[in-house]
Amino acid sequence: MAIVAHPDDIEFGCAGTVAKWTRRGTHVVYVVVTSGNIGTHDPAYTTETLAAAREKEQRAAAAICGVTEVEFLGYHDGEVMPSLELRKDLVRIIRKHKPDVVISMDPTMMWGGSNYINHPDHRAVAIATLDAIAPVASMPLMYPELGAPHRVREVWIQWTEKPDMWVDISETIDLKMQALAQHKTQVGSDTVEGLRHWALEAGKGLAPAETFKVMMLVPREEKVEQRVDTTHEQELASREKTTQSAGSD
Ligand SMILES: [Zn+2]
């Protein structure tokens, strides 16, 4: 699951990684907190028509990366706060879809480099997302009306200045660019082409990459052990079957 503030945040941030995951059979859901309804200088749009256009663009971008489920929470663009209301909405979504991994934005990022002040909606969504994941979504006495508690195993923070995970997106950089190009109300061909350059820069010139700070809230070994257990059980069951059929002969 990827939780972001605006349509296009995923395409700039993690779409190459998402496309890799969906190609390998992972089910991914996008959660977009606002529909980017103030993101234009074009007087032809109202906030309603722009939101509709941007939701359509986001769904088209998602489809290119193998994602068919997109949840829009309908918050007003530019005014998102890390409120209890948003935290609760995200707990509802997390308990509904039960993701193993959540990709979030970086709540600590006030600026990037020396020419970009991070959008307040990005920080607000990131704070609410992390607060929803830990501990609220996993606590049975918090919002019992929102469904069974759920533990998210890993959080991957995109657009961070201090990454510790580099994902090689050589095989999906073209899909990432195609996905970003769907956001016609936002980007031109120069920006789309710029993605290739930024991805290479992120990959230190070795390969196009996306970078993350990864937190493992549930150790991966736990998952491996579970897998081993299942295989072991299956083996036992098949041995039992063989023994039974051998006995009946
Ligand atoms: Zn954004």
Boltz pocket constraint, residues with backbone or C-beta under 6 A from the ligand:
constraints:
  - pocket:
      binder: B
      contacts: [[A, 5], [A, 6], [A, 7], [A, 8], [A, 9], [A, 119], [A, 122]]
      max_distance: 6.0
